[in-house]
């Protein structure tokens, strides 16, 4: 059984809900890469887990967006020649991904443009308007 992933105090991914897949990875390694299943795919079904309250699940699914198609969060690692190292990297990346998705964006405080800035902008627009008017050919009088 896989050890659970502790993302935060509110979120712990149970080890029995993690799905591991192994495959041959491309890249360097010669024959070793062709015959060894070192590429790791770690998946967690966020949409159907019992470990996450509904409010948190909705927020995570909204934040993860395309990273969790059909509610399944998947991380693929095949960077090293060692399955063991790739497994450790996959666990770490899933944890970081979920931790980032848990983080709430700061609330934006609405601000107004200062009066002086509005006046300067209007004045520069007036100057630009006069400049363009002076570039026009003179109107013919009949």
N, CA, C and O atoms as a GROMACS GRO file, in nm:
protein
  568
    1UNK      N    1   0.084  -0.119   0.000
    1UNK     CA    2   0.000   0.000   0.000
    1UNK      C    3   0.088   0.125   0.000
    1UNK      O    4   0.194   0.129   0.063
    2UNK      N    5   0.042   0.225  -0.071
    2UNK     CA    6   0.115   0.350  -0.082
    2UNK      C    7   0.085   0.439   0.038
    2UNK      O    8  -0.028   0.442   0.086
    3UNK      N    9   0.184   0.509   0.085
    3UNK     CA   10   0.166   0.602   0.198
    3UNK      C   11   0.081   0.720   0.152
    3UNK      O   12   0.090   0.761   0.036
    4UNK      N   13  -0.003   0.775   0.242
    4UNK     CA   14  -0.084   0.891   0.204
    4UNK      C   15   0.002   1.014   0.179
    4UNK      O   16   0.114   1.026   0.230
    5UNK      N   17  -0.052   1.105   0.099
    5UNK     CA   18   0.018   1.231   0.069
    5UNK      C   19  -0.048   1.340   0.153
    5UNK      O   20  -0.166   1.368   0.137
    6UNK      N   21   0.029   1.401   0.242
    6UNK     CA   22  -0.022   1.508   0.328
    6UNK      C   23   0.005   1.641   0.259
    6UNK      O   24   0.118   1.690   0.258
    7UNK      N   25  -0.102   1.698   0.202
    7UNK     CA   26  -0.090   1.824   0.130
    7UNK      C   27  -0.099   1.941   0.228
    7UNK      O   28  -0.018   2.034   0.224
    8UNK      N   29  -0.197   1.934   0.317
    8UNK     CA   30  -0.214   2.035   0.420
    8UNK      C   31  -0.288   1.970   0.536
    8UNK      O   32  -0.315   1.850   0.533
    9UNK      N   33  -0.321   2.049   0.638
    9UNK     CA   34  -0.396   1.993   0.750
    9UNK      C   35  -0.536   1.953   0.707
    9UNK      O   36  -0.594   1.860   0.762
   10UNK      N   37  -0.590   2.024   0.608
   10UNK     CA   38  -0.727   1.997   0.562
   10UNK      C   39  -0.732   1.890   0.454
   10UNK      O   40  -0.838   1.831   0.431
   11UNK      N   41  -0.620   1.863   0.388
   11UNK     CA   42  -0.623   1.770   0.276
   11UNK      C   43  -0.512   1.665   0.287
   11UNK      O   44  -0.394   1.697   0.285
   12UNK      N   45  -0.555   1.541   0.299
   12UNK     CA   46  -0.463   1.427   0.298
   12UNK      C   47  -0.517   1.330   0.194
   12UNK      O   48  -0.631   1.285   0.203
   13UNK      N   49  -0.434   1.299   0.094
   13UNK     CA   50  -0.474   1.206  -0.012
   13UNK      C   51  -0.445   1.064   0.038
   13UNK      O   52  -0.329   1.030   0.060
   14UNK      N   53  -0.548   0.981   0.054
   14UNK     CA   54  -0.525   0.844   0.101
   14UNK      C   55  -0.443   0.764   0.000
   14UNK      O   56  -0.466   0.775  -0.121
   15UNK      N   57  -0.350   0.686   0.048
   15UNK     CA   58  -0.263   0.608  -0.039
   15UNK      C   59  -0.338   0.508  -0.124
   15UNK      O   60  -0.296   0.478  -0.236
   16UNK      N   61  -0.451   0.453  -0.072
   16UNK     CA   62  -0.524   0.352  -0.149
   16UNK      C   63  -0.606   0.413  -0.262
   16UNK      O   64  -0.658   0.339  -0.346
   17UNK      N   65  -0.619   0.547  -0.267
   17UNK     CA   66  -0.690   0.612  -0.378
   17UNK      C   67  -0.596   0.653  -0.491
   17UNK      O   68  -0.641   0.698  -0.596
   18UNK      N   69  -0.466   0.637  -0.471
   18UNK     CA   70  -0.368   0.672  -0.575
   18UNK      C   71  -0.355   0.555  -0.672
   18UNK      O   72  -0.345   0.440  -0.631
   19UNK      N   73  -0.355   0.586  -0.802
   19UNK     CA   74  -0.336   0.483  -0.904
   19UNK      C   75  -0.203   0.506  -0.973
   19UNK      O   76  -0.176   0.616  -1.022
   20UNK      N   77  -0.120   0.403  -0.976
   20UNK     CA   78   0.012   0.410  -1.039
   20UNK      C   79   0.009   0.332  -1.169
   20UNK      O   80  -0.049   0.223  -1.175
   21UNK      N   81   0.070   0.387  -1.274
   21UNK     CA   82   0.092   0.314  -1.399
   21UNK      C   83   0.237   0.332  -1.436
   21UNK      O   84   0.295   0.439  -1.414
   22UNK      N   85   0.296   0.228  -1.492
   22UNK     CA   86   0.436   0.234  -1.530
   22UNK      C   87   0.448   0.194  -1.676
   22UNK      O   88   0.377   0.106  -1.724
   23UNK      N   89   0.539   0.261  -1.746
   23UNK     CA   90   0.557   0.237  -1.888
   23UNK      C   91   0.702   0.265  -1.923
   23UNK      O   92   0.777   0.322  -1.843
   24UNK      N   93   0.741   0.224  -2.044
   24UNK     CA   94   0.877   0.256  -2.088
   24UNK      C   95   0.881   0.404  -2.123
   24UNK      O   96   0.786   0.457  -2.180
   25UNK      N   97   0.989   0.468  -2.089
   25UNK     CA   98   1.001   0.610  -2.119
   25UNK      C   99   1.100   0.630  -2.232
   25UNK      O  100   1.193   0.552  -2.248
   26UNK      N  101   1.078   0.734  -2.309
   26UNK     CA  102   1.171   0.765  -2.417
   26UNK      C  103   1.292   0.836  -2.362
   26UNK      O  104   1.311   0.845  -2.241
   27UNK      N  105   1.373   0.887  -2.450
   27UNK     CA  106   1.489   0.963  -2.407
   27UNK      C  107   1.611   0.877  -2.388
   27UNK      O  108   1.617   0.764  -2.436
   28UNK      N  109   1.712   0.930  -2.317
   28UNK     CA  110   1.838   0.860  -2.302
   28UNK      C  111   1.824   0.733  -2.219
   28UNK      O  112   1.732   0.719  -2.139
   29UNK      N  113   1.916   0.642  -2.241
   29UNK     CA  114   1.916   0.518  -2.164
   29UNK      C  115   1.936   0.395  -2.249
   29UNK      O  116   1.957   0.286  -2.197
   30UNK      N  117   1.931   0.412  -2.381
   30UNK     CA  118   1.958   0.300  -2.471
   30UNK      C  119   1.864   0.184  -2.448
   30UNK      O  120   1.743   0.203  -2.433
   31UNK      N  121   1.919   0.064  -2.445
   31UNK     CA  122   1.838  -0.056  -2.427
   31UNK      C  123   1.766  -0.054  -2.292
   31UNK      O  124   1.654  -0.103  -2.280
   32UNK      N  125   1.830   0.003  -2.192
   32UNK     CA  126   1.769   0.011  -2.059
   32UNK      C  127   1.634   0.083  -2.068
   32UNK      O  128   1.536   0.039  -2.009
   33UNK      N  129   1.630   0.196  -2.142
   33UNK     CA  130   1.507   0.274  -2.154
   33UNK      C  131   1.401   0.197  -2.231
   33UNK      O  132   1.282   0.214  -2.206
   34UNK      N  133   1.444   0.113  -2.325
   34UNK     CA  134   1.349   0.041  -2.408
   34UNK      C  135   1.285  -0.078  -2.336
   34UNK      O  136   1.174  -0.117  -2.369
   35UNK      N  137   1.354  -0.134  -2.239
   35UNK     CA  138   1.301  -0.256  -2.175
   35UNK      C  139   1.256  -0.236  -2.031
   35UNK      O  140   1.197  -0.327  -1.973
   36UNK      N  141   1.283  -0.121  -1.971
   36UNK     CA  142   1.246  -0.098  -1.831
   36UNK      C  143   1.128  -0.002  -1.822
   36UNK      O  144   1.122   0.098  -1.894
   37UNK      N  145   1.036  -0.033  -1.734
   37UNK     CA  146   0.919   0.053  -1.714
   37UNK      C  147   0.952   0.159  -1.610
   37UNK      O  148   0.918   0.145  -1.492
   38UNK      N  149   1.018   0.265  -1.653
   38UNK     CA  150   1.061   0.368  -1.559
   38UNK      C  151   0.970   0.491  -1.560
   38UNK      O  152   0.971   0.568  -1.464
   39UNK      N  153   0.893   0.510  -1.665
   39UNK     CA  154   0.802   0.625  -1.672
   39UNK      C  155   0.686   0.600  -1.575
   39UNK      O  156   0.628   0.491  -1.574
   40UNK      N  157   0.653   0.700  -1.494
   40UNK     CA  158   0.552   0.686  -1.390
   40UNK      C  159   0.435   0.778  -1.419
   40UNK      O  160   0.453   0.895  -1.453
   41UNK      N  161   0.314   0.724  -1.405
   41UNK     CA  162   0.192   0.804  -1.419
   41UNK      C  163   0.113   0.786  -1.290
   41UNK      O  164   0.067   0.676  -1.260
   42UNK      N  165   0.099   0.893  -1.215
   42UNK     CA  166   0.028   0.890  -1.087
   42UNK      C  167  -0.104   0.963  -1.103
   42UNK      O  168  -0.106   1.080  -1.141
   43UNK      N  169  -0.216   0.895  -1.072
   43UNK     CA  170  -0.349   0.954  -1.087
   43UNK      C  171  -0.425   0.949  -0.956
   43UNK      O  172  -0.410   0.856  -0.877
   44UNK      N  173  -0.508   1.050  -0.936
   44UNK     CA  174  -0.596   1.054  -0.820
   44UNK      C  175  -0.731   1.104  -0.865
   44UNK      O  176  -0.741   1.211  -0.925
   45UNK      N  177  -0.836   1.027  -0.838
   45UNK     CA  178  -0.972   1.062  -0.879
   45UNK      C  179  -1.032   1.160  -0.778
   45UNK      O  180  -1.093   1.119  -0.679
   46UNK      N  181  -1.013   1.286  -0.804
   46UNK     CA  182  -1.059   1.392  -0.714
   46UNK      C  183  -1.212   1.401  -0.713
   46UNK      O  184  -1.271   1.432  -0.610
   47UNK      N  185  -1.275   1.374  -0.827
   47UNK     CA  186  -1.420   1.387  -0.837
   47UNK      C  187  -1.494   1.285  -0.750
   47UNK      O  188  -1.605   1.312  -0.705
   48UNK      N  189  -1.434   1.168  -0.728
   48UNK     CA  190  -1.505   1.062  -0.654
   48UNK      C  191  -1.438   1.024  -0.523
   48UNK      O  192  -1.471   0.920  -0.466
   49UNK      N  193  -1.348   1.103  -0.474
   49UNK     CA  194  -1.279   1.070  -0.349
   49UNK      C  195  -1.370   1.098  -0.229
   49UNK      O  196  -1.458   1.184  -0.234
   50UNK      N  197  -1.346   1.025  -0.122
   50UNK     CA  198  -1.421   1.048   0.001
   50UNK      C  199  -1.339   1.130   0.100
   50UNK      O  200  -1.388   1.166   0.207
   51UNK      N  201  -1.215   1.161   0.064
   51UNK     CA  202  -1.123   1.230   0.155
   51UNK      C  203  -1.138   1.381   0.154
   51UNK      O  204  -1.076   1.450   0.236
   52UNK      N  205  -1.219   1.434   0.062
   52UNK     CA  206  -1.227   1.579   0.045
   52UNK      C  207  -1.372   1.624   0.061
   52UNK      O  208  -1.460   1.567  -0.002
   53UNK      N  209  -1.400   1.725   0.145
   53UNK     CA  210  -1.536   1.779   0.154
   53UNK      C  211  -1.579   1.842   0.021
   53UNK      O  212  -1.496   1.886  -0.057
   54UNK      N  213  -1.711   1.844  -0.004
   54UNK     CA  214  -1.762   1.892  -0.133
   54UNK      C  215  -1.719   2.035  -0.166
   54UNK      O  216  -1.685   2.064  -0.280
   55UNK      N  217  -1.720   2.124  -0.066
   55UNK     CA  218  -1.682   2.264  -0.094
   55UNK      C  219  -1.538   2.272  -0.142
   55UNK      O  220  -1.507   2.345  -0.236
   56UNK      N  221  -1.450   2.198  -0.077
   56UNK     CA  222  -1.308   2.197  -0.114
   56UNK      C  223  -1.289   2.130  -0.250
   56UNK      O  224  -1.207   2.174  -0.330
   57UNK      N  225  -1.365   2.023  -0.275
   57UNK     CA  226  -1.356   1.951  -0.403
   57UNK      C  227  -1.391   2.044  -0.520
   57UNK      O  228  -1.322   2.047  -0.621
   58UNK      N  229  -1.501   2.120  -0.503
   58UNK     CA  230  -1.542   2.213  -0.610
   58UNK      C  231  -1.433   2.316  -0.638
   58UNK      O  232  -1.402   2.345  -0.753
   59UNK      N  233  -1.376   2.370  -0.529
   59UNK     CA  234  -1.270   2.471  -0.547
   59UNK      C  235  -1.147   2.412  -0.614
   59UNK      O  236  -1.089   2.475  -0.703
   60UNK      N  237  -1.106   2.292  -0.573
   60UNK     CA  238  -0.990   2.227  -0.635
   60UNK      C  239  -1.015   2.199  -0.782
   60UNK      O  240  -0.928   2.224  -0.866
   61UNK      N  241  -1.133   2.145  -0.815
   61UNK     CA  242  -1.164   2.114  -0.955
   61UNK      C  243  -1.166   2.242  -1.040
   61UNK      O  244  -1.121   2.242  -1.154
   62UNK      N  245  -1.219   2.350  -0.983
   62UNK     CA  246  -1.223   2.476  -1.056
   62UNK      C  247  -1.082   2.529  -1.080
   62UNK      O  248  -1.051   2.576  -1.189
   63UNK      N  249  -0.997   2.523  -0.978
   63UNK     CA  250  -0.860   2.573  -0.989
   63UNK      C  251  -0.776   2.488  -1.084
   63UNK      O  252  -0.698   2.540  -1.162
   64UNK      N  253  -0.792   2.355  -1.076
   64UNK     CA  254  -0.709   2.266  -1.157
   64UNK      C  255  -0.752   2.267  -1.304
   64UNK      O  256  -0.668   2.246  -1.392
   65UNK      N  257  -0.879   2.292  -1.331
   65UNK     CA  258  -0.926   2.307  -1.469
   65UNK      C  259  -0.884   2.194  -1.560
   65UNK      O  260  -0.927   2.080  -1.543
   66UNK      N  261  -0.799   2.226  -1.659
   66UNK     CA  262  -0.758   2.126  -1.759
   66UNK      C  263  -0.659   2.025  -1.703
   66UNK      O  264  -0.633   1.923  -1.767
   67UNK      N  265  -0.604   2.050  -1.585
   67UNK     CA  266  -0.512   1.953  -1.524
   67UNK      C  267  -0.588   1.833  -1.468
   67UNK      O  268  -0.527   1.730  -1.437
   68UNK      N  269  -0.721   1.846  -1.454
   68UNK     CA  270  -0.802   1.737  -1.399
   68UNK      C  271  -0.920   1.707  -1.490
   68UNK      O  272  -1.035   1.730  -1.452
   69UNK      N  273  -0.894   1.655  -1.612
   69UNK     CA  274  -1.007   1.622  -1.699
   69UNK      C  275  -1.088   1.509  -1.637
   69UNK      O  276  -1.031   1.412  -1.588
   70UNK      N  277  -1.220   1.521  -1.639
   70UNK     CA  278  -1.312   1.422  -1.580
   70UNK      C  279  -1.286   1.404  -1.431
   70UNK      O  280  -1.321   1.300  -1.375
   71UNK      N  281  -1.226   1.502  -1.367
   71UNK     CA  282  -1.205   1.498  -1.223
   71UNK      C  283  -1.088   1.414  -1.177
   71UNK      O  284  -1.073   1.389  -1.057
   72UNK      N  285  -1.003   1.370  -1.270
   72UNK     CA  286  -0.887   1.287  -1.235
   72UNK      C  287  -0.760   1.370  -1.252
   72UNK      O  288  -0.729   1.414  -1.363
   73UNK      N  289  -0.686   1.389  -1.144
   73UNK     CA  290  -0.560   1.464  -1.148
   73UNK      C  291  -0.450   1.364  -1.181
   73UNK      O  292  -0.435   1.263  -1.113
   74UNK      N  293  -0.372   1.392  -1.286
   74UNK     CA  294  -0.267   1.300  -1.330
   74UNK      C  295  -0.135   1.373  -1.342
   74UNK      O  296  -0.128   1.485  -1.393
   75UNK      N  297  -0.030   1.308  -1.293
   75UNK     CA  298   0.107   1.360  -1.303
   75UNK      C  299   0.190   1.253  -1.371
   75UNK      O  300   0.186   1.137  -1.331
   76UNK      N  301   0.266   1.292  -1.474
   76UNK     CA  302   0.349   1.197  -1.548
   76UNK      C  303   0.495   1.239  -1.536
   76UNK      O  304   0.529   1.354  -1.562
   77UNK      N  305   0.581   1.146  -1.494
   77UNK     CA  306   0.724   1.174  -1.479
   77UNK      C  307   0.802   1.061  -1.544
   77UNK      O  308   0.779   0.943  -1.516
   78UNK      N  309   0.895   1.098  -1.631
   78UNK     CA  310   0.982   0.999  -1.693
   78UNK      C  311   1.119   1.057  -1.718
   78UNK      O  312   1.185   1.025  -1.817
   79UNK      N  313   1.162   1.143  -1.628
   79UNK     CA  314   1.285   1.219  -1.652
   79UNK      C  315   1.412   1.143  -1.616
   79UNK      O  316   1.518   1.167  -1.675
   80UNK      N  317   1.403   1.053  -1.520
   80UNK     CA  318   1.523   0.981  -1.480
   80UNK      C  319   1.516   0.836  -1.528
   80UNK      O  320   1.412   0.790  -1.572
   81UNK      N  321   1.629   0.767  -1.518
   81UNK     CA  322   1.634   0.626  -1.560
   81UNK      C  323   1.585   0.534  -1.450
   81UNK      O  324   1.575   0.413  -1.470
   82UNK      N  325   1.555   0.589  -1.334
   82UNK     CA  326   1.515   0.509  -1.219
   82UNK      C  327   1.365   0.525  -1.192
   82UNK      O  328   1.316   0.637  -1.176
   83UNK      N  329   1.293   0.414  -1.187
   83UNK     CA  330   1.151   0.418  -1.156
   83UNK      C  331   1.130   0.472  -1.014
   83UNK      O  332   1.036   0.548  -0.989
   84UNK      N  333   1.218   0.435  -0.923
   84UNK     CA  334   1.206   0.478  -0.784
   84UNK      C  335   1.212   0.631  -0.774
   84UNK      O  336   1.132   0.692  -0.704
   85UNK      N  337   1.310   0.692  -0.845
   85UNK     CA  338   1.322   0.839  -0.842
   85UNK      C  339   1.202   0.904  -0.910
   85UNK      O  340   1.152   1.006  -0.862
   86UNK      N  341   1.156   0.846  -1.022
   86UNK     CA  342   1.039   0.901  -1.091
   86UNK      C  343   0.915   0.893  -1.003
   86UNK      O  344   0.831   0.984  -1.005
   87UNK      N  345   0.902   0.786  -0.926
   87UNK     CA  346   0.788   0.773  -0.834
   87UNK      C  347   0.793   0.884  -0.728
   87UNK      O  348   0.691   0.947  -0.700
   88UNK      N  349   0.910   0.907  -0.672
   88UNK     CA  350   0.925   1.012  -0.570
   88UNK      C  351   0.894   1.149  -0.629
   88UNK      O  352   0.829   1.232  -0.565
   89UNK      N  353   0.940   1.174  -0.752
   89UNK     CA  354   0.914   1.302  -0.818
   89UNK      C  355   0.765   1.318  -0.846
   89UNK      O  356   0.711   1.428  -0.831
   90UNK      N  357   0.698   1.211  -0.887
   90UNK     CA  358   0.555   1.217  -0.917
   90UNK      C  359   0.475   1.250  -0.790
   90UNK      O  360   0.384   1.333  -0.794
   91UNK      N  361   0.509   1.187  -0.678
   91UNK     CA  362   0.442   1.217  -0.551
   91UNK      C  363   0.461   1.364  -0.514
   91UNK      O  364   0.366   1.432  -0.473
   92UNK      N  365   0.585   1.412  -0.528
   92UNK     CA  366   0.617   1.551  -0.493
   92UNK      C  367   0.540   1.648  -0.584
   92UNK      O  368   0.487   1.748  -0.536
   93UNK      N  369   0.535   1.618  -0.712
   93UNK     CA  370   0.465   1.708  -0.806
   93UNK      C  371   0.315   1.711  -0.780
   93UNK      O  372   0.253   1.817  -0.788
   94UNK      N  373   0.256   1.594  -0.750
   94UNK     CA  374   0.113   1.592  -0.719
   94UNK      C  375   0.086   1.674  -0.593
   94UNK      O  376  -0.010   1.750  -0.587
   95UNK      N  377   0.171   1.659  -0.494
   95UNK     CA  378   0.156   1.735  -0.370
   95UNK      C  379   0.167   1.885  -0.397
   95UNK      O  380   0.086   1.962  -0.345
   96UNK      N  381   0.265   1.927  -0.477
   96UNK     CA  382   0.283   2.070  -0.509
   96UNK      C  383   0.165   2.123  -0.589
   96UNK      O  384   0.119   2.234  -0.566
   97UNK      N  385   0.116   2.042  -0.683
   97UNK     CA  386   0.002   2.082  -0.766
   97UNK      C  387  -0.121   2.105  -0.680
   97UNK      O  388  -0.191   2.205  -0.696
   98UNK      N  389  -0.148   2.014  -0.588
   98UNK     CA  390  -0.264   2.027  -0.500
   98UNK      C  391  -0.246   2.142  -0.401
   98UNK      O  392  -0.341   2.214  -0.371
   99UNK      N  393  -0.124   2.160  -0.351
   99UNK     CA  394  -0.098   2.270  -0.257
   99UNK      C  395  -0.121   2.405  -0.326
   99UNK      O  396  -0.178   2.497  -0.268
  100UNK      N  397  -0.075   2.416  -0.450
  100UNK     CA  398  -0.094   2.540  -0.526
  100UNK      C  399  -0.243   2.565  -0.552
  100UNK      O  400  -0.290   2.678  -0.546
  101UNK      N  401  -0.318   2.458  -0.582
  101UNK     CA  402  -0.462   2.471  -0.608
  101UNK      C  403  -0.538   2.508  -0.480
  101UNK      O  404  -0.643   2.572  -0.487
  102UNK      N  405  -0.487   2.467  -0.366
  102UNK     CA  406  -0.552   2.500  -0.238
  102UNK      C  407  -0.536   2.647  -0.200
  102UNK      O  408  -0.620   2.705  -0.132
  103UNK      N  409  -0.427   2.706  -0.247
  103UNK     CA  410  -0.396   2.844  -0.210
  103UNK      C  411  -0.504   2.938  -0.264
  103UNK      O  412  -0.537   2.934  -0.382
  104UNK      N  413  -0.559   3.022  -0.177
  104UNK     CA  414  -0.662   3.116  -0.219
  104UNK      C  415  -0.597   3.243  -0.271
  104UNK      O  416  -0.499   3.292  -0.215
  105UNK      N  417  -0.654   3.295  -0.379
  105UNK     CA  418  -0.604   3.420  -0.434
  105UNK      C  419  -0.640   3.534  -0.338
  105UNK      O  420  -0.748   3.533  -0.279
  106UNK      N  421  -0.551   3.632  -0.323
  106UNK     CA  422  -0.583   3.744  -0.235
  106UNK      C  423  -0.700   3.824  -0.292
  106UNK      O  424  -0.716   3.836  -0.413
  107UNK      N  425  -0.782   3.878  -0.203
  107UNK     CA  426  -0.897   3.956  -0.245
  107UNK      C  427  -0.848   4.091  -0.296
  107UNK      O  428  -0.771   4.160  -0.229
  108UNK      N  429  -0.894   4.128  -0.415
  108UNK     CA  430  -0.851   4.254  -0.473
  108UNK      C  431  -0.931   4.368  -0.412
  108UNK      O  432  -1.054   4.361  -0.402
  109UNK      N  433  -0.861   4.472  -0.373
  109UNK     CA  434  -0.926   4.590  -0.317
  109UNK      C  435  -0.942   4.691  -0.430
  109UNK      O  436  -0.844   4.734  -0.490
  110UNK      N  437  -1.067   4.728  -0.458
  110UNK     CA  438  -1.094   4.820  -0.567
  110UNK      C  439  -1.034   4.957  -0.536
  110UNK      O  440  -1.047   5.008  -0.424
  111UNK      N  441  -0.968   5.016  -0.635
  111UNK     CA  442  -0.909   5.149  -0.618
  111UNK      C  443  -0.959   5.239  -0.730
  111UNK      O  444  -1.011   5.192  -0.831
  112UNK      N  445  -0.942   5.370  -0.711
  112UNK     CA  446  -0.983   5.466  -0.813
  112UNK      C  447  -0.859   5.537  -0.866
  112UNK      O  448  -0.758   5.550  -0.798
  113UNK      N  449  -0.871   5.582  -0.990
  113UNK     CA  450  -0.764   5.659  -1.051
  113UNK      C  451  -0.765   5.798  -0.986
  113UNK      O  452  -0.871   5.858  -0.971
  114UNK      N  453  -0.650   5.847  -0.948
  114UNK     CA  454  -0.638   5.976  -0.879
  114UNK      C  455  -0.685   6.089  -0.970
  114UNK      O  456  -0.674   6.082  -1.092
  115UNK      N  457  -0.736   6.194  -0.907
  115UNK     CA  458  -0.787   6.308  -0.983
  115UNK      C  459  -0.681   6.374  -1.068
  115UNK      O  460  -0.707   6.411  -1.183
  116UNK      N  461  -0.560   6.389  -1.014
  116UNK     CA  462  -0.450   6.451  -1.089
  116UNK      C  463  -0.416   6.370  -1.213
  116UNK      O  464  -0.389   6.426  -1.318
  117UNK      N  465  -0.418   6.239  -1.201
  117UNK     CA  466  -0.387   6.153  -1.315
  117UNK      C  467  -0.495   6.167  -1.422
  117UNK      O  468  -0.464   6.168  -1.541
  118UNK      N  469  -0.622   6.179  -1.379
  118UNK     CA  470  -0.731   6.198  -1.477
  118UNK      C  471  -0.714   6.329  -1.551
  118UNK      O  472  -0.732   6.336  -1.673
  119UNK      N  473  -0.678   6.436  -1.477
  119UNK     CA  474  -0.660   6.568  -1.541
  119UNK      C  475  -0.543   6.564  -1.639
  119UNK      O  476  -0.554   6.617  -1.750
  120UNK      N  477  -0.430   6.503  -1.599
  120UNK     CA  478  -0.315   6.495  -1.690
  120UNK      C  479  -0.349   6.417  -1.816
  120UNK      O  480  -0.308   6.455  -1.926
  121UNK      N  481  -0.426   6.309  -1.801
  121UNK     CA  482  -0.464   6.229  -1.918
  121UNK      C  483  -0.553   6.311  -2.012
  121UNK      O  484  -0.533   6.309  -2.133
  122UNK      N  485  -0.650   6.383  -1.956
  122UNK     CA  486  -0.740   6.465  -2.038
  122UNK      C  487  -0.661   6.575  -2.109
  122UNK      O  488  -0.686   6.603  -2.227
  123UNK      N  489  -0.567   6.637  -2.040
  123UNK     CA  490  -0.485   6.743  -2.100
  123UNK      C  491  -0.401   6.689  -2.215
  123UNK      O  492  -0.390   6.753  -2.319
  124UNK      N  493  -0.340   6.571  -2.197
  124UNK     CA  494  -0.258   6.515  -2.305
  124UNK      C  495  -0.346   6.478  -2.424
  124UNK      O  496  -0.301   6.489  -2.539
  125UNK      N  497  -0.469   6.434  -2.399
  125UNK     CA  498  -0.560   6.403  -2.510
  125UNK      C  499  -0.598   6.531  -2.585
  125UNK      O  500  -0.608   6.532  -2.708
  126UNK      N  501  -0.618   6.640  -2.510
  126UNK     CA  502  -0.651   6.768  -2.575
  126UNK      C  503  -0.534   6.814  -2.663
  126UNK      O  504  -0.554   6.859  -2.776
  127UNK      N  505  -0.411   6.804  -2.608
  127UNK     CA  506  -0.294   6.844  -2.685
  127UNK      C  507  -0.279   6.762  -2.813
  127UNK      O  508  -0.252   6.816  -2.920
  128UNK      N  509  -0.297   6.631  -2.801
  128UNK     CA  510  -0.287   6.542  -2.916
  128UNK      C  511  -0.394   6.577  -3.020
  128UNK      O  512  -0.368   6.572  -3.140
  129UNK      N  513  -0.514   6.613  -2.973
  129UNK     CA  514  -0.624   6.650  -3.062
  129UNK      C  515  -0.588   6.776  -3.142
  129UNK      O  516  -0.611   6.784  -3.262
  130UNK      N  517  -0.532   6.875  -3.071
  130UNK     CA  518  -0.492   7.000  -3.138
  130UNK      C  519  -0.384   6.971  -3.241
  130UNK      O  520  -0.390   7.022  -3.353
  131UNK      N  521  -0.286   6.889  -3.205
  131UNK     CA  522  -0.177   6.854  -3.296
  131UNK      C  523  -0.231   6.790  -3.423
  131UNK      O  524  -0.187   6.823  -3.534
  132UNK      N  525  -0.326   6.698  -3.408
  132UNK     CA  526  -0.382   6.630  -3.526
  132UNK      C  527  -0.465   6.727  -3.610
  132UNK      O  528  -0.465   6.719  -3.733
  133UNK      N  529  -0.536   6.818  -3.542
  133UNK     CA  530  -0.615   6.916  -3.616
  133UNK      C  531  -0.525   7.006  -3.700
  133UNK      O  532  -0.561   7.041  -3.812
  134UNK      N  533  -0.407   7.044  -3.646
  134UNK     CA  534  -0.314   7.129  -3.719
  134UNK      C  535  -0.252   7.058  -3.839
  134UNK      O  536  -0.209   7.123  -3.934
  135UNK      N  537  -0.247   6.925  -3.836
  135UNK     CA  538  -0.189   6.850  -3.947
  135UNK      C  539  -0.283   6.841  -4.067
  135UNK      O  540  -0.239   6.814  -4.179
  136UNK      N  541  -0.412   6.863  -4.045
  136UNK     CA  542  -0.509   6.851  -4.153
  136UNK      C  543  -0.487   6.962  -4.256
  136UNK      O  544  -0.441   7.071  -4.222
  137UNK      N  545  -0.521   6.933  -4.381
  137UNK     CA  546  -0.511   7.040  -4.481
  137UNK      C  547  -0.616   7.148  -4.451
  137UNK      O  548  -0.723   7.117  -4.398
  138UNK      N  549  -0.586   7.273  -4.485
  138UNK     CA  550  -0.682   7.380  -4.456
  138UNK      C  551  -0.811   7.359  -4.536
  138UNK      O  552  -0.809   7.313  -4.650
  139UNK      N  553  -0.921   7.395  -4.472
  139UNK     CA  554  -1.050   7.380  -4.540
  139UNK      C  555  -1.065   7.493  -4.640
  139UNK      O  556  -1.031   7.608  -4.612
  140UNK      N  557  -1.116   7.458  -4.758
  140UNK     CA  558  -1.133   7.559  -4.864
  140UNK      C  559  -1.261   7.638  -4.841
  140UNK      O  560  -1.365   7.582  -4.806
  141UNK      N  561  -1.251   7.769  -4.860
  141UNK     CA  562  -1.369   7.854  -4.845
  141UNK      C  563  -1.424   7.882  -4.983
  141UNK      O  564  -1.349   7.901  -5.078
  142UNK      N  565  -1.556   7.886  -4.993
  142UNK     CA  566  -1.618   7.911  -5.124
  142UNK      C  567  -1.674   8.047  -5.137
  142UNK      O  568  -1.729   8.081  -5.242
   0.00000   0.00000   0.00000
